[in-house]
Amino acid sequence: YLFIFNPLPKQKAQRYEAVKWVLVFAIGVCTGLVGLFVDFFVRLFTQLKFQVVQSSVEECTEKGCLALSLLELLGFNLTFVFLASLLVLIQPVAAGSGIPEIKCYLNGVKVPGVVRLRTVVCKAMGVLFSVAGGLFVGKEGPMIHSGAVVGAGLPQFQSISLRKIQFNFPYFRSDRDKRDFVSAGAAAGVAAAFGAPIGGTLFSLEEGSSFWNQGLTWKVLFCSMAATFTLNFFRSGIQFGSWGSFQLPGLLNFGEFKCSESDKKCHLWTAVDLGFFILMGIVGGLLGATFNCLNKRLAKYRMRNVHPKPKLVRVLESLLVSLTTTVVVFVASMVLGECRQLPANRHSGNDTLGLQDMSEDVNSSIKTFFCPNETYNDMATLFFNPQESAILQLFHQDGTFSPVTLSLFFLLYFLLSCWTYGISVPSGLFVPSLLCGAAFGRLVANLLKSYIGLDHIYSGTFALIGAAAFLGGVVRMTISLTVILIESTNEISYGLPIMVTLMVAKWTGDFFNKGIYDIHVNLRGVPLLEWETEVEMDKLRASDIMEPNLTYVYPHTRIQSLVSILRTTVHHAFPVVTENRGNERDFMKGNQLISNNIKFKKSSILTRAGEQRKRSQSMKSYPSSELRNMCDEHIATEEPPEKEDLLQQMLERRYTPYPNLYPDQSPSEEWTMEERFRPLTFHGLILRSQLVTLLDRGVCYSESQSSASQPRLSHAEMSEDYPRYPDIHDLDLTLLNPRMIVDVTPYMNPSPFTVSPNTHVSQVFNLFRTMGLRHLPVVNAVGEVVGIITRHNLTHEFLQARLRQHYQTL
């Protein structure tokens, strides 16, 4: 009664919520600053490189020393790419875009090192070198990873890389809180990259979290807004000198789509164009499926032939890709480009759109290599500009691009970006896909204008739809990508064509393969859970997919037993059980399990008994010196003789009294296999981290004492080492007596989610997925644990294999 009306719990909850809002805002601000850092140095290095190379090309065009210009460009690009590769060697998980890893993390899978401080440093610095090095990669994907790392690390106020910096901050010491902050950080990364806070929130919802609630949605949106306006504030002040004007919302700005005032026939899009957009979506889905197929083959080749070799080989591969890309860009710009007429009205319509400098208009970044006055080189204009500038050229350039130039540019960019994604440098895929698709869309517009005579077509709209079609065909995102593109264009009228195009591209691509991120997740072997199972999986029950070979602990267990269990298994949770003496007769007759539809086979029985025998022998892993120092009595463990048919003997065995075992005692180490294999009454779950913490703190009592004499640890003490608990092999156990007993009941979860053996797989999957579970015990009608279900048992591949076994047994 006093507890209900005590105001302290309410005040504590309010303080907890207030701190959470403050940290969400801080995550958004820090993510925006990371984006500002990456953007500033990418622009700095890129402008320096292009200024030097462009002046060299213009000078060598007359003197005939273009080879020297190529060497200068190679020097810049190879140096930058080499630095990016070295950073990946320091932290290998920093390679790639990071979206597959963050998708796995938010799905409930811990990828080692994915949210460490060292990762975000190597990622942010590496991506600015890889983009400035001329590789066909983008910085938007790594921004999502960087934001997620900020979200994971900032609320902890500690880091493995900075061990000396410690703050007494007891909040948010759980995986669920950490996943919520990672969701907010990933959304902030999307918002900072594209200036799309709503799109970032939807990205986190669509691609990420296993568990979502209304309160998290509001916090994630607030974090995305904070990231967007932080980046906008600083970029507008640095580039325009007008602090607080908020003119540059994201790293990638698509500009304003507007027809020229002199062209009265022009419309952004019409109902007739919608049919062309659907066809472009189909083609975009086919192109995306081809891209994913080729990249998957390349990734498999790298896994077989590159990754097993010394790390230097990965650096050499990155340098080879950089060398090839640089030569192709230089030769294509010099040889394959066409001289096109400059637009007559160069400052109408889009004169406020930024390219290399946002104060210049679109036409200011055109390149006139090898072309006479009043003409420009269309291929060099696309290749000798930053990727964002090339995208804006295709979206807003008043002049035309040759169909041959657009075709060659698309083919070269398609192949080189496919080859580049997957090498050992931080790299994103959004911008290369947008640029490749924009060239495809601009090509379609040119063909419709030239050969069909559709003069009303606005080329920028077709370039945007082409970019959406190709990007949707590659990544297979729907709602979030639609909103991201709409927010990036600031044109709500594009909502319908973008949505229809992305849906068609996704359906077409899904007919052939998965999205690029799902492909890389599968190649890594990560047990990622989809949103729902297939209908035919309901032919399976929980008993068909569970793991029956359990490793368990007792409520009161000796230290030597816990150490042997932890050292000989890799499980992260263990059922806490006691023997069910009342059901032993039925169990030994083989009726109990059959009556509950538990289809144990002879092989699984033998496997489980064999594992129990190994566990009884596993004290060999406990150092003999520790045993001599800590235990006066010698514990002799004899291996039971091999039986010809263990299963038959176990089933025919008649009732015999148990060893002298009571609930407040630990199990005997001298038990035989038959004595160990008994019905197990389920009492709860205890985590490996909890057992390791109890051993590390010496929480135990002697056999001559009562369990009440065991020291008690608070929740703060149990979670003090979060998120990285010590490893059992690293603990110094010389001061612990192996015959001491640990009472695990105060620390176990006494009421975890459980399912019946007859539960449909779809129900098991929905419970596991929506509640963010990692372990799901299977308990029969009399309270006995008969198996456990983990994430691995619910993956698509595992369920397919069990379904095939189910059909074979029918």
Number of C-alpha atoms within 10 A of each C-alpha: 5 6 8 9 9 10 10 11 12 12 11 11 11 12 11 13 12 12 15 18 15 12 18 26 21 19 32 34 23 22 36 32 18 24 29 21 15 23 20 16 15 22 17 13 17 21 17 13 19 17 11 14 21 16 12 18 23 15 14 15 14 10 9 10 13 18 11 14 21 18 14 16 23 22 14 21 25 23 15 24 30 21 18 30 31 19 26 24 19 12 19 20 25 33 26 26 30 24 25 21 25 28 24 23 23 26 22 24 17 15 13 10 14 23 25 20 21 20 22 24 16 25 32 24 19 29 33 28 29 30 28 27 28 27 27 27 29 24 29 26 24 31 34 30 32 35 32 32 27 27 31 27 18 18 22 19 14 17 16 12 10 10 8 9 10 11 9 9 11 13 14 17 18 11 14 14 15 20 22 24 30 30 35 32 34 38 38 42 35 33 38 37 32 23 30 30 31 21 27 33 31 24 24 27 22 17 18 24 23 23 18 16 9 7 8 17 18 13 21 31 23 22 34 35 25 25 37 31 23 24 31 25 20 21 27 19 17 12 15 16 11 14 15 14 14 18 16 23 25 28 26 21 22 23 20 17 19 16 19 16 10 10 9 9 12 17 14 17 19 13 8 8 16 16 13 17 24 21 15 27 32 24 21 32 32 24 22 33 28 18 22 25 20 14 22 18 11 18 20 13 12 17 14 11 11 17 13 11 12 9 16 13 15 22 22 14 17 24 20 13 20 26 19 14 22 23 15 16 20 20 13 18 24 17 11 16 26 21 21 18 17 19 14 10 11 16 14 14 18 20 14 15 20 22 24 17 16 15 13 14 20 28 23 14 20 22 22 19 22 20 16 12 10 12 19 22 25 27 28 26 22 28 21 20 21 21 22 20 26 23 28 26 28 28 27 25 21 22 18 16 25 18 18 14 22 25 15 17 23 18 14 17 23 20 13 19 21 23 18 23 23 21 21 27 35 34 30 27 25 19 21 26 30 24 33 24 32 33 33 29 30 29 25 20 23 22 15 16 16 12 8 9 11 14 12 16 20 25 28 25 27 29 29 29 32 32 32 30 39 34 30 32 37 31 25 26 19 21 15 20 23 25 23 24 25 21 23 21 20 16 14 11 12 20 14 13 24 28 21 19 30 32 24 24 34 30 17 22 28 18 11 15 16 21 23 21 19 19 19 21 18 13 13 12 9 19 21 21 20 13 12 11 18 11 9 11 16 15 13 18 20 26 27 24 22 21 18 21 17 16 19 18 21 26 24 24 21 26 24 19 25 20 21 20 21 19 17 13 10 9 12 14 20 23 26 24 20 21 21 16 15 9 16 17 16 15 20 22 15 15 13 18 17 11 12 17 14 20 14 14 10 12 10 15 17 16 14 17 20 13 16 21 18 15 19 23 17 17 21 10 12 17 11 11 9 16 21 12 12 16 14 10 9 8 12 9 13 11 13 10 7 7 9 8 10 15 18 13 13 19 16 11 14 11 12 9 6 9 11 8 11 11 11 15 19 22 21 15 17 16 17 18 21 17 13 18 17 17 23 22 20 25 21 22 25 22 17 20 21 18 24 21 23 21 20 17 13 18 21 25 22 15 14 7 10 11 17 9 11 16 13 14 15 9 11 12 13 19 18 15 13 16 15 10 15 14 14 19 13 8 12 11 20 14 10 20 21 19 22 20 26 26 23 22 16 10 19 20 16 14 10 15 16 18 21 19 24 17 16 18 24 21 16 18 23 14 16 21 22 13 13 17 18 15 20 21 26 25 22 24 10 12 15 20 26 25 22 25 24 18 19 18 19 24 17 16 12 13 20 15 11 16 19 10 12 13 9 8 7 5
